[in-house]
Amino acid sequence: MNVLSILDLSKKDIEEILDLAMRMKRGDERRKFLEDKNIAMIFEKQSTRTRVSFEVAMRDLGGYAIYLNKNDIQLGRGESVPDTARVLSRYVDGIVVRAFEHKMVEEM
C-alpha cells in the first residue's frame, strides 16, 4: 500500500491506526508488527526528529531502518527516482521519503 497523503486512507483506516496506536501506547499491544522487515529512509531534506522517530519505531516494532541521505545514493545524478525505487523495492519492505518537493515522493 502506498500512502502519499492522509487522503489515501479511509476513515476506517485512520480509526484502526489510532486505535492500535492507543493500545500500543498503553502497553496492551506488544507484538513486533515489523519483525524481520526493513525500510529504506531516503532523506533529501535533513530532519533529526523524523530520522530518529522512524529508526526508534522500526526497532521497537522489530524491524530495521536503513538511512540514506542524498549524498549516499545516486538519486538525481546518475539514477532516476523511478529506477531508485525499483532497485530498493527488491531489497526492502518499504521506503520512507523526506523530500523538498512532493513530486519526488510521487515519482518514488
WOHU-V256757 format. One record per residue. N is the residue number from 1. RES is the residue in one letter. SS is DSSP state (A for helix, B for strand, O for the rest). D_CENTER is the distance of its C-alpha to the mean C-alpha in Angstrom with 1 decimal. Layout:
n=<N & N>
res=<RES & RES>
ss=<SS & SS>
d_center=<D_CENTER & D_CENTER>
This chain:
n=<1 & 2 & 3 & 4 & 5 & 6 & 7 & 8 & 9 & 10 & 11 & 12 & 13 & 14 & 15 & 16 & 17 & 18 & 19 & 20 & 21 & 22 & 23 & 24 & 25 & 26 & 27 & 28 & 29 & 30 & 31 & 32 & 33 & 34 & 35 & 36 & 37 & 38 & 39 & 40 & 41 & 42 & 43 & 44 & 45 & 46 & 47 & 48 & 49 & 50 & 51 & 52 & 53 & 54 & 55 & 56 & 57 & 58 & 59 & 60 & 61 & 62 & 63 & 64 & 65 & 66 & 67 & 68 & 69 & 70 & 71 & 72 & 73 & 74 & 75 & 76 & 77 & 78 & 79 & 80 & 81 & 82 & 83 & 84 & 85 & 86 & 87 & 88 & 89 & 90 & 91 & 92 & 93 & 94 & 95 & 96 & 97 & 98 & 99 & 100 & 101 & 102 & 103 & 104 & 105 & 106 & 107 & 108>
res=<M & N & V & L & S & I & L & D & L & S & K & K & D & I & E & E & I & L & D & L & A & M & R & M & K & R & G & D & E & R & R & K & F & L & E & D & K & N & I & A & M & I & F & E & K & Q & S & T & R & T & R & V & S & F & E & V & A & M & R & D & L & G & G & Y & A & I & Y & L & N & K & N & D & I & Q & L & G & R & G & E & S & V & P & D & T & A & R & V & L & S & R & Y & V & D & G & I & V & V & R & A & F & E & H & K & M & V & E & E & M>
ss=<O & O & O & O & O & A & A & A & O & O & A & A & A & A & A & A & A & A & A & A & A & A & A & A & A & A & O & O & O & O & O & O & O & O & O & O & O & B & B & B & B & B & B & O & O & O & O & A & A & A & A & A & A & A & A & A & A & A & A & A & O & O & O & B & B & B & B & B & B & O & O & O & O & O & B & O & O & O & B & O & A & A & A & A & A & A & A & A & A & A & A & O & O & B & B & B & B & B & O & O & O & A & A & A & A & A & A & O>
d_center=<11.6 & 10.1 & 9.6 & 10.6 & 12.8 & 14.2 & 17.0 & 15.2 & 15.7 & 19.2 & 21.0 & 21.1 & 17.3 & 17.0 & 20.0 & 18.7 & 15.4 & 17.6 & 20.2 & 18.0 & 16.6 & 20.3 & 21.4 & 19.0 & 20.0 & 23.6 & 23.2 & 24.3 & 21.3 & 20.5 & 19.0 & 16.4 & 14.2 & 11.8 & 14.9 & 15.0 & 11.5 & 9.5 & 6.2 & 6.9 & 6.1 & 8.6 & 10.6 & 13.5 & 14.2 & 14.6 & 13.7 & 14.8 & 13.7 & 10.0 & 9.9 & 12.1 & 10.7 & 7.3 & 9.7 & 12.2 & 10.4 & 9.3 & 13.0 & 14.5 & 13.1 & 14.4 & 11.6 & 11.0 & 8.6 & 10.0 & 10.4 & 11.8 & 13.7 & 15.8 & 18.7 & 17.2 & 16.8 & 19.2 & 17.1 & 19.8 & 22.6 & 23.4 & 20.4 & 19.3 & 15.9 & 16.4 & 17.8 & 14.9 & 12.6 & 15.4 & 15.9 & 12.4 & 12.2 & 15.3 & 14.0 & 10.5 & 9.4 & 6.0 & 4.7 & 2.9 & 6.5 & 9.0 & 12.3 & 15.9 & 16.4 & 14.7 & 16.5 & 14.4 & 11.2 & 13.7 & 15.0 & 11.8>
